[in-house]
Each structure stands twice: as C-alpha cells, then as structure tokens.
Amino acid sequence: MKIFRKHFLYLLCLAAAAALLAMLLPPGRGILNYIVCVAAFTAFGFVLSWIIERGILKDFSRISKALELLPEKQKKARKTGRKVSDFDTGVSISISELSERISLQMQSTEREGNQLKSIIESMREGVIVISREENLLLVNDAAKEMFAIDDAAIGRPYVETVRNPDLQRLISRMKQKKKSATQEISVLYPQERSYLVSARVSPRYREIVVVIFDITEFKKLERMKADFVANVSHELRTPLTSIKGYIETLLDRSYDTNEEKKHFLEIMEENTDRLIAIASDLLVLSELESGGTDPLDSGKGHEEIDIGETIIRSVGSLDSLFSRKGVNLSLEIEDGLLPYRANRFLVERMLINLVENSAKYTPENGSVVVRASALNGTLRIEIEDNGIGIPPEHQERIFERFYRVDKNRSREIGGTGLGLSIVKHIVIQHGGTIAVRSAEGEGSTFTVELPRPEK
C-alpha cells in the first residue's frame, strides 16, 4: 500500500493508458472483456513500477550501505592486504570527486566574497547598498564615518539610519526617473564636509548602489583659487590706479609747485616698487611650487650651512626696521648646532619673512625672540613676539596667498600678502613643518621644524 500511495499518479496514468488501449480493441467482445483488459494493464503497470522501484531502492540502499561501511572496509583492507571491491571503490571515487568539487566551489565563492568585502572596506569612497525594500544591506567603513552610521543599522530602513535629506531626495529622484543620478551634498555632522554622491540601480539584482566621494579638499582648493584671483586682482589694481591717477595729474599739470610734483613722483615710485615686489614674490612662489615637495628631488643649490650664522645675517638685514619700530630683538641660539644641509637663499628668505612679519605686527617697545635648537635630530626654529596676535578663526588660513587678518591694517604696515605663503612652501620643500601658536592681544609664536636629510 505504501508503494501504491507513493506512485498513485503513475499508476493512474497506466490505468488511463490501459483504458485507451482497451477502447482500441476490436468491438464485439463485451464490457467484461474491456474490464479484464483494463485490469490486466493496470496490474501489469503496478507490478512493473514495483519492480523498477525495488531495483532503484536496492541500488540506493547498496550505495548508502557501501558509504557507511567504506571507512571500515578500507581500514580492514589495510590490515589484511585485501582490496576493496570495485563497486565500493567506484562509489567512493564518485562521491569524493563530487564532494571535492562542491568544497572547491564553496571555497572559491567564499574567497571571492572575502576579497570583494576587503576591497569595499578598504575604499576611501563610501559605499552604501540598499535593497528593493529600501533596507540597508551594506555600508563600508568610509560611509559609516561620513554619515555617522553604526553597525546596528544593517537590515533597517535607510531613511531611519542615513539621516541626510539631500541624499534621501537624490535616491527618490533616481527611483522616479529610473536612471542614475549625481549630486553634491554637504554634511555638517560629525564634521563639515562636501561629498559628490552617485546613485544607481544594480541591473542584475535591482538594488540601489550609492557611492560617495569626499570632495572637501577640492572645494577648498576651488575657493582658494577664486580667492587668489580676486586678491591678486585687487592687490594689482590698487597701486596701478594710484599710478594712473598721478600720471594724469602730471600730464594735466594740475600741480602748483615742484614740491607737489616731486611728491606725486615719490608716490608713483612707491606704488611701482610695490608692484615689483608683488611680481617678484609671485615669481618666487611659482618657482617653489614647481620645485616639488620632496627635498631629495628639489635639492638644487643645497649646501652645508651654519644655522647660527645664517640667522644672524638674516635678522641683521632688518636692523633698520627694528630701529624705526622701536622693537627689541634677541637671539637664543643653542651652542654646538651641527651644520644643516639646505638651500641657503631659501632659508634666509624664510627667516627674513618670519622675523619681518613679527616685527611689523609688534607695537613700539615690544620684543621679538628668535630661537634655534636641535631636538631628536630635527632643527627647530622659533620666532616669538608679543604683538597683536592672531584670532583663532584666522590661524588656519594665514599661510594662504594674499590672505590678511586685517586688510586695512596690513596695507598700512606694508607687504605683499605672500610672505607667509612663501615661508610655508620653503619649509615644505625642505621636508619640514610649520605651525603657529597665538592668542589675540598677547602675541604669536611661529615654529619651524626641519628634519636633517639623510646623506
């Protein structure tokens, strides 16, 4: 009965076939003959299916039993020296090959999955994968940091975990238009950053793949470029406008005495010198930027220099400035400083710019201190003053070209606005670092650290 129940549909088909065959028999044999034929065909089908099933089950039973006893037979064969039967060996080989193939395939799939996971996790770009049900499937470390997403967010709706309205609107627009979309978005938390976000639907799995590129530095460079163009235009226009005005005055002879004429010419000369200074500083800055940042590659003109002597000579060229301003200058140079290999002209330019900058922004009877010392194989130079200081919000940008904390005061004092930018590039070219520590109204300290290049 168990076999009959198991193969009921198969027997029913045989019975239907038997009935069809009975109908095709020659007529005139009576209903009883039809019933007998149908019963005969049905019985034949039942017996045939039972025989086939018995043979198949017998083979499966034999294979299963062989697999169970195979380890014991192999162990016994090794002891007695007798061979395992061909059937057992064939079953063993087939199952082993199948198992090995499955195992290799699983290992390959796992390895590829781990490689893909490692690549995604090591990417600097953020990657977010969202299911068709709009749940988070994958978020790499970069994306977690960008949008402050925790590990518990996986499997939850993305609108609850990625709390950025611009990103949510981008994904909604992409789903409506059914094509990829790209947009710049800004994030204020955990820190202010700018991102370029690209969202598209995976053509195979219909999942949403979001890739985020951090463009904060590019935006910063764009802003600096725009500021530079605006600043250099302004710096050049001011003296040029002054020169042009006095030229027109002289041409029109709109002056009463030769003293006035001389005064106009002196102002024109002063503005011309300013233009020359700006052009000279721009040229120096351009040469520094094109020289690279690797001291080994940009070592043209490098030589062994005495730091103490170089400092004394550099600040000596500013004696008139200190005398005119009434600012005291003191030097604290550590004894026994080893010669430093560097570009003498650039190091002197760096020192002059830093000391001059401190003197200009230090009031009368103030002081400027220049220190030089060696620390763990690094040359440290400090320029400290008790001048007006730099507000905290401006300290990160004072090394930018033409950046001024107080534009009106800076122009009264003089300078091109490129001095600190030149200093920074000189320091970078020598493989060093520069930092500023300042408090408004208390003064500033510029610290330059230059590593000794390996010989």
C-alpha positions in Angstrom: 0.0 0.0 0.0 2.9 2.3 0.7 4.3 1.9 -2.8 0.7 2.3 -4.2 0.2 5.5 -2.4 3.6 6.8 -3.4 3.1 6.1 -7.1 -0.7 6.7 -7.3 -0.4 9.2 -10.2 2.0 7.0 -12.1 -0.5 4.0 -11.7 -3.4 6.3 -12.6 -1.6 7.2 -15.9 -1.1 3.5 -16.6 -4.7 2.8 -16.0 -5.8 5.6 -18.3 -3.4 4.2 -21.0 -4.8 0.7 -20.4 -8.4 2.0 -20.8 -7.4 3.7 -24.1 -5.9 0.5 -25.4 -9.0 -1.4 -24.4 -11.1 1.0 -26.3 -9.0 0.4 -29.3 -9.5 -3.3 -29.2 -11.9 -4.8 -31.8 -15.6 -4.3 -30.9 -18.0 -7.0 -30.1 -16.1 -8.5 -27.2 -18.4 -7.2 -24.5 -18.0 -5.0 -21.5 -16.4 -7.7 -19.4 -13.5 -8.1 -21.9 -12.9 -4.3 -21.6 -12.8 -4.5 -17.8 -10.5 -7.5 -17.9 -8.1 -5.7 -20.3 -8.1 -2.6 -18.2 -7.5 -4.6 -15.0 -4.7 -6.6 -16.7 -2.9 -3.5 -17.9 -3.3 -1.8 -14.5 -1.9 -4.9 -12.7 0.9 -5.0 -15.2 1.8 -1.3 -14.6 1.7 -1.8 -10.8 3.9 -4.8 -11.0 6.3 -3.1 -13.4 6.6 0.0 -11.2 7.1 -2.1 -8.1 9.9 -4.0 -9.8 11.6 -0.7 -11.0 11.2 0.9 -7.7 12.6 -2.1 -5.9 15.6 -2.1 -8.1 16.3 1.6 -7.7 15.8 1.4 -3.9 18.0 -1.6 -3.8 20.8 0.3 -5.6 20.4 3.3 -3.4 20.4 1.1 -0.3 23.6 -0.6 -1.6 25.3 2.7 -2.2 24.2 4.1 1.2 25.4 0.9 2.9 28.7 1.0 1.0 29.3 4.6 2.0 28.7 3.7 5.7 30.9 0.6 5.6 33.6 2.1 3.4 35.8 3.6 6.1 35.7 0.2 8.0 36.4 -1.8 4.8 39.4 0.5 3.9 40.8 0.1 7.4 40.3 -3.7 7.3 41.8 -3.8 3.8 45.0 -2.0 5.0 45.4 -4.6 7.8 44.7 -7.7 5.8 46.1 -6.5 2.5 42.9 -7.4 0.6 41.5 -5.0 -2.0 38.2 -3.2 -1.6 35.6 -4.2 -4.1 35.3 -2.3 -7.4 31.8 -1.2 -6.5 32.9 0.3 -3.2 35.9 1.9 -4.9 33.8 3.4 -7.7 31.2 4.8 -5.3 33.9 6.2 -3.1 35.7 7.9 -6.0 32.4 9.4 -7.4 31.2 10.7 -4.1 34.7 12.0 -3.2 35.1 13.8 -6.5 31.6 15.4 -6.2 32.3 16.4 -2.6 35.7 17.8 -3.6 34.2 19.9 -6.4 31.5 21.2 -4.1 34.1 22.1 -1.5 36.4 23.8 -4.0 33.4 25.8 -5.4 32.4 26.9 -1.9 36.0 27.9 -1.0 36.3 29.8 -4.3 33.0 31.6 -3.6 34.0 32.4 0.0 37.4 33.6 -1.2 35.9 35.9 -3.8 33.4 37.2 -1.3 36.1 38.0 1.2 38.2 39.7 -1.5 35.3 41.8 -2.5 34.5 42.7 1.1 38.1 43.6 1.7 38.2 45.8 -1.4 35.0 47.6 -0.4 36.1 48.1 3.2 39.5 49.5 2.2 38.0 52.0 -0.2 38.3 55.7 0.7 35.0 56.3 -1.1 31.8 55.5 0.8 29.6 52.6 -0.5 26.0 52.0 0.6 23.8 49.2 -0.8 20.1 49.4 -0.3 17.6 46.6 -1.0 14.5 46.8 -3.1 12.6 47.1 0.2 14.8 50.1 1.0 16.7 48.4 3.8 20.4 48.8 4.3 22.3 45.7 3.0 25.9 47.0 3.1 27.7 50.1 4.5 31.5 50.2 4.3 33.7 51.9 7.0 34.1 55.1 4.9 30.4 55.6 4.6 29.8 54.9 8.3 32.3 57.7 9.1 30.8 60.1 6.6 27.2 59.8 7.8 27.8 58.6 11.4 26.1 55.2 10.7 26.6 52.4 13.3 26.7 48.6 12.7 23.2 48.1 14.1 21.8 50.0 11.0 22.2 47.0 8.7 18.8 45.5 7.8 16.9 48.6 8.9 15.2 51.1 6.5 17.9 53.5 5.2 15.6 56.6 5.8 15.9 55.8 9.6 19.7 55.5 9.6 21.1 57.7 6.9 19.7 61.0 8.2 20.6 63.3 5.3 17.7 64.9 3.4 19.7 65.7 0.3 20.8 62.0 0.0 17.2 60.8 0.5 15.9 63.2 -2.1 18.6 62.0 -4.5 17.6 58.4 -4.1 13.9 59.2 -4.5 14.6 61.2 -7.7 16.8 58.4 -9.1 14.0 55.8 -8.4 11.4 58.1 -10.1 13.4 58.7 -13.2 14.8 55.1 -13.2 18.3 56.2 -14.1 21.5 57.1 -12.2 21.7 60.4 -10.5 24.7 62.5 -9.2 24.6 65.4 -6.8 26.9 67.4 -4.5 25.7 67.4 -0.9 27.0 68.9 2.3 27.2 67.3 5.8 27.6 69.3 9.0 27.9 66.3 11.4 30.1 64.8 12.6 32.2 67.4 10.8 31.5 69.8 7.9 32.4 68.1 4.7 31.3 68.2 1.0 30.5 65.0 -0.9 29.8 64.0 -4.5 27.1 61.3 -4.4 26.3 58.9 -7.3 23.3 56.6 -7.0 22.2 53.9 -9.5 20.2 50.7 -9.6 22.0 47.4 -10.0 20.8 45.9 -13.3 21.0 42.4 -12.1 19.7 42.4 -8.5 17.7 45.7 -8.7 19.4 47.0 -5.6 20.4 50.7 -5.1 24.1 51.3 -5.0 25.3 54.6 -3.6 29.0 55.7 -4.0 30.2 58.8 -2.1 33.3 60.8 -3.0 34.8 63.2 -0.5 35.4 66.4 -2.4 36.1 68.7 0.6 39.7 69.3 -0.3 38.7 70.0 -4.0 36.1 72.5 -2.9 38.7 74.1 -0.6 41.2 74.4 -3.5 38.5 75.9 -5.7 37.7 78.5 -3.0 41.4 79.3 -2.6 41.8 79.6 -6.3 38.9 82.0 -6.5 40.2 84.0 -3.6 43.7 84.2 -5.1 42.4 85.5 -8.4 40.2 88.1 -6.6 43.0 89.1 -4.2 45.8 89.4 -6.8 43.5 91.5 -9.0 42.8 93.8 -6.1 46.4 94.0 -5.0 47.5 94.9 -8.5 44.6 97.3 -9.2 45.2 99.5 -6.1 48.8 100.6 -7.0 48.0 100.8 -10.7 45.0 103.0 -10.1 47.2 105.3 -7.9 50.0 105.5 -10.5 47.5 106.2 -13.3 45.8 109.0 -11.3 49.1 110.7 -10.6 50.3 110.3 -14.2 47.1 112.1 -15.4 47.7 114.8 -12.8 51.2 115.4 -14.1 50.1 115.3 -17.7 47.5 117.9 -17.0 50.0 119.9 -15.0 47.5 120.0 -12.1 50.1 121.0 -9.6 51.3 124.3 -8.2 54.9 123.8 -7.2 57.8 121.5 -8.0 57.4 120.1 -4.5 54.0 118.8 -5.3 55.3 117.3 -8.5 58.1 115.6 -6.6 55.6 114.3 -4.0 53.5 112.8 -6.8 56.5 111.1 -8.3 57.5 109.7 -5.0 54.1 108.2 -4.6 54.3 106.7 -8.1 57.7 105.3 -7.3 56.4 103.7 -4.0 53.5 102.1 -5.9 55.8 100.9 -8.6 58.1 99.3 -6.0 55.0 97.6 -4.6 54.1 96.2 -8.0 57.6 94.9 -8.5 57.6 93.3 -5.0 54.3 91.5 -5.8 55.6 90.3 -9.1 58.8 89.2 -7.5 57.0 87.3 -4.7 54.7 85.7 -7.2 57.6 84.5 -9.3 59.4 83.1 -6.2 56.1 81.3 -5.1 55.7 79.9 -8.6 59.2 78.5 -8.7 58.8 77.0 -5.2 55.5 75.3 -6.2 57.0 73.9 -9.4 60.0 72.6 -7.5 58.1 69.7 -5.8 57.9 68.9 -2.1 60.5 66.1 -1.9 63.7 67.5 -0.6 65.7 64.8 -2.4 64.2 65.8 -5.7 64.3 69.5 -5.1 67.8 69.8 -3.6 69.2 72.2 -6.2 71.6 74.6 -4.5 71.7 72.7 -1.2 74.8 73.1 0.8 76.1 72.8 4.4 75.1 76.0 6.2 75.8 77.3 9.7 72.4 77.9 11.2 73.6 80.4 13.8 75.5 82.5 11.2 72.5 82.3 8.8 70.1 83.6 11.5 72.4 86.5 12.5 72.9 87.5 8.8 69.2 87.3 8.1 68.0 89.3 11.0 70.8 91.8 10.5 69.3 92.9 7.3 66.2 94.1 9.3 68.1 96.4 11.7 66.6 99.5 10.2 63.1 98.1 10.7 63.6 97.3 14.3 65.2 100.7 14.9 62.3 102.5 13.2 59.6 100.5 15.0 61.4 100.6 18.4 61.1 96.8 18.8 63.7 94.8 20.7 65.3 91.8 19.1 67.0 88.9 20.9 68.6 85.7 19.7 68.7 82.4 21.6 70.8 80.0 19.5 71.8 76.7 21.0 75.6 76.1 21.2 77.1 73.4 19.0 74.4 73.3 16.4 75.6 71.0 13.6 75.7 72.4 10.0 72.4 71.9 8.2 72.1 70.9 4.5 69.7 73.3 2.8 69.3 76.0 0.2 71.0 79.0 1.8 69.0 81.6 -0.2 65.6 80.0 0.7 66.4 79.5 4.4 67.4 83.2 4.6 64.3 84.2 2.8 62.2 82.1 5.2 63.9 83.7 8.3 63.6 87.3 6.9 59.9 86.9 6.1 59.1 85.4 9.5 61.1 87.9 11.6 59.9 90.9 9.5 56.3 89.7 9.9 56.7 89.6 13.6 58.3 93.0 13.8 55.6 94.7 11.7 52.8 93.4 13.9 54.6 94.2 17.2 54.0 97.6 18.8 56.7 100.0 20.0 58.8 98.7 22.9 57.7 95.2 22.1 60.0 92.3 21.6 60.8 89.6 19.1 62.8 86.5 20.1 64.4 84.1 17.6 65.4 80.7 18.9 67.3 77.8 17.3 67.8 74.4 18.8 68.2 70.7 17.9 65.7 68.1 19.1 65.8 64.4 18.2 67.8 65.1 15.0 65.4 67.9 14.0 66.3 71.5 13.6 63.7 73.7 15.4 63.5 77.5 14.8 61.0 79.6 16.8 60.1 83.3 16.2 58.1 84.6 19.2 56.7 88.1 19.6 54.4 89.9 22.0 52.5 91.7 19.2 48.8 91.9 18.4 48.3 88.2 17.9 46.1 86.3 15.5 42.4 85.4 16.2 41.8 81.6 16.3 39.4 81.7 13.3 42.2 83.1 11.1 45.1 80.9 12.2 44.4 78.1 9.7 44.4 80.4 6.7 47.3 82.8 7.3 49.6 80.8 5.1 47.3 81.2 2.1 48.3 83.6 -0.7 47.2 87.2 -0.1 45.2 86.2 3.0 45.1 89.1 5.5 43.6 89.0 9.0 43.0 92.8 9.0 43.2 94.1 5.4 43.3 97.8 6.3 46.0 97.4 8.9 48.0 95.1 6.7 48.1 97.7 3.8 49.1 100.4 6.2 52.0 98.3 7.5 53.0 97.2 4.0 53.9 93.9 2.4 52.6 91.9 -0.5 50.5 89.3 1.5 52.6 86.5 0.1 55.3 86.3 2.8 53.9 83.5 4.9 52.8 81.6 1.9 56.4 81.7 0.6 57.6 80.6 4.0 55.3 77.6 4.0 56.5 76.4 0.6 60.1 76.8 1.6 59.5 74.7 4.7 57.7 72.0 2.7 60.4 71.9 0.1 62.9 71.1 2.9 60.6 68.3 4.2 59.7 70.2 7.3 56.6 71.6 9.1 55.4 75.0 10.3 52.9 75.8 13.0 51.6 78.9 14.7 50.5 79.4 18.3 48.8 82.7 19.0 46.5 84.5 21.3 44.8 87.7 20.3 46.5 90.7 22.1 49.2 88.5 23.5 51.5 87.7 20.6 52.4 84.8 18.3 54.9 82.1 18.0 55.9 80.5 14.7 57.6 77.1 15.0 59.5 75.6 12.1 60.9 72.1 12.3 63.3 70.9 9.6 64.5 67.2 9.6 68.1 66.6 8.8 68.2 65.0 5.3 69.9 61.6 5.1 73.3 61.6 3.4 
